[in-house]
């Protein structure tokens, strides 16, 4: 998060806001609409730029966590926050066209895409709860979201160590953990989710008919989303995540 966006986000927090209420308030699963869950509109989203747009509760918790990190020389920067259905569709279909144009079959292209990218309508970034984070105070590599930058002698090692120790106390949990037994999306040490909102949203999302949604929205390649594929994608890519985000 750059300084301008941080100041705006911190202003949302105001004075005297405690972190505890965010954890103690149980959000009813039935409060979420289909459109909210698939990234087609959410009244709880705040922000005026690509990196500051997120759920209001996420913004408040992020501002608190950022202040704590700054005390130890870490400047948390958001490189990706809320992502709409239409934006995710552009990303997915752009890759689909490119990969099939290179000679891959439709299913080969889809499998290659979902190693890291979600099918539109299924992204956690649609909820405004999930953020891709780096340390703005560290040397900035050309491509920031790479696993090697968070381990060994990578520029974001200090940031990763700090997040491992402190992020959960602010409600943020790593989603796609470095677990050899986990399937679905590859390990993403930069991707954190604000659990107090993301957990009830996931429970509500699990009730949706994903295949029907993808067909109704005419996602490029949706005719290849068989029942078998959707069942596997749901189990591995949507639900095989940090177990602390499933409870």
N, C-alpha and C positions, 0 to 999 in steps of 0.2 A: 504494500500500500504506500503510495507516494505521500509526501507531507501534506499536500493540498487535500487529498482524499481522506487522510487520517484526521485532519482537523475537522472536516465535515462529519466524519463518522463519530468522532469523540463528542461533537456537539450534540449528537442524537442521544448520547448516553446521559448528558446532564450531570447534575451533582447529586450525590447521595444514593446512587443506584447500587444495589447489592447484587452480587452474582447469585445468591441463594434462591431468590424467587424464580429465576429461570429454570432451576432444577426442580423446584417444588411444585410448579404449576403443571398439571397433567393436561395435555392438549387432546381433546376428544378426536378420535380418528375420523368421525363422520363430519367434521367441520370442513374437510378438504373436498373441493370439487374435482371432477375429472380434469378440467382444464388446468387447474392448479398443479395437479400431479404430473401432467405431461408437458408442462412448460408453455401453456397458451394463455397465461394471465394469472396474476396473483396479487390481491390487494395488500398483502403484507410485505411486498417487495419495496425496498427503498434504495436510493442512490441515483446518480446522474451520469455515470460513466461505466464503461465495460468492467472496470476493476472494483468499483464501489457499489455496484448494484447487487443486493442480496436481501435475504429476509431480515426484517427489522431486528429480531432477536439475535440473529447471527452477527449483525453489525455492532450491537451493544457489547456482546461477549468479545468480539474481535478487538474492539477499542480497549477493553480492559486488559486483554492478553497482550496487546501491543505496548501498552504502558509498562507492564511488567517486564517485557522483553527488552524494551529500551533501556531499562535500568542496568541491564547486563550487556549493553552495546549491540543489541540485535534490533534491526529495523525491519519488522515484518512487512513484506510487500505482497499484495495480492496480484497475481498475474492472470487469474481467471476466476470468476465468481458465478453469478447467475447467467445461465445460458438458455435462451428461449428455444421452443420447439423449432421454429423456422431457422434459427442459426444452426442448431444441431443437424437439421435436415440438409442445409447447405454443405456442412462439413462431410456428412455421411455420403451424400449423393455425389459430391465432388470426388471423393476417394473411390467410390463405386465406379464411376465413369472412367477414372484414370486407370484403375487396376484391370477392369474388363477390357479397356482399350489397349492394355499391354499384353493381352492374350489370356488372362486368367478367366476361368469359368465364373459364372455368377456366385456360386457357393464358395469358390476359392477366394474371390474378392471379398465376400462378406466375412469369411473367417479371418482374413488378413486385417480387415478393418477393426473387428471387435477384439483384437489383441489389446488395443488401447482405447479405441473410440466406441462410444455407445451408439446404438440405433436410436434415432430421434423418437421421443416419447418415452424413453427408458432411462434417461440420464439423471443422475442424482443432482447435477447442476441445475436441472429444471426447478428444483425446490428452493433455491437461494440459500441452502444450508451448507453447501460444499464449496471449498475454496482450494485453489492451487497456490501454494505459498513458497516464497523464497526470502532470503535475507538481503535487503537492499544495501546493507553496509559491506557485504562481501564482494570480491571481484566478480563481475558479471560475465559469465561465459556466453558465447554466441547463442547457444540453444540451452535455455535454463532448466527445462524440465527433463533432466537426464539423471538416471539413478546414480551414476558415478560421481555426480557433483555433491551427493549427500553422504558419501562414505569415503574411507581412506583419507586422502589428502584433498578431497573436493572442497570447493569454496563454501558450501553450505553445511559442512560438518558441524560447526558450532551451533548453527540454527537447528539442525536435526537433533543434536544432543539436548538442547534446551527444550525443544518440543516434546521429546521422549519423556523428559522429567516433569514438565509443567502443563502441557496442553490439555490434558484430561481434567485438570482442576478448573479449567475455564469452560469445559464442556466439549472440547474439540478432540476427536478421535481419528487416527489414521484409518482410512477405509480399506485400501488394498494392501494388506500387510505382506511382509517378507516371510511368507510361510510356504514351504515346499509342498505341503499337502493341499494348499488352496488352489482352486481352479478359476477359470474366468479371466478377468482382466489382470494384466501383469502388475507387478509390484510398483506402487507409486508413492515414494516417500514424501512427496510434496502435497498430496491430496488429503485434506482434513475435513471432517464433517461435524457440524454443530448438533450433537446428539439430542438435546432436549426437544428440538423440532424435527430433526431428521428421522428419529425412531418412530414417532406416531405417523409421520408421512409415509414411511416405508410400509407400516402395517396397513394403512389405507390403500397404498398402491398395490399391495399383494392381492387385493380384492378385484382389481381391474382385469378385463379380458384383453390382454396385450395383443394377441393375434388380431382380434377384431379392430382394435384401435389402429394398428399398423396398416391394415387393409383399407380402413375407412379414410385414412390420411394419405393414401396412395404413395407410400414411401417407395422410391425406386428400388426394385428388386424384391418387393414384398411378396410376390407370388412364390418366391423360394423359401419363405418362412413357413415351413411345414409345422404340424403339431409337434413332431419330434424335435425340430430345431428350437421352437419356442420353449418347450419343456426344459430342454438342456440349457438354453440361454437364461431362462428364469432361475434355474437352480444354480448355475455356475457364475453367470455374470452379474445377476441382480442380487442373489442371496448368499453367495460364497464370499463373504466380506468379514471384516473384524467382528467377531461374535458379540462384542460389547455394543454393537450398533443394531443387534437383532432382538435384544431383550425387550 
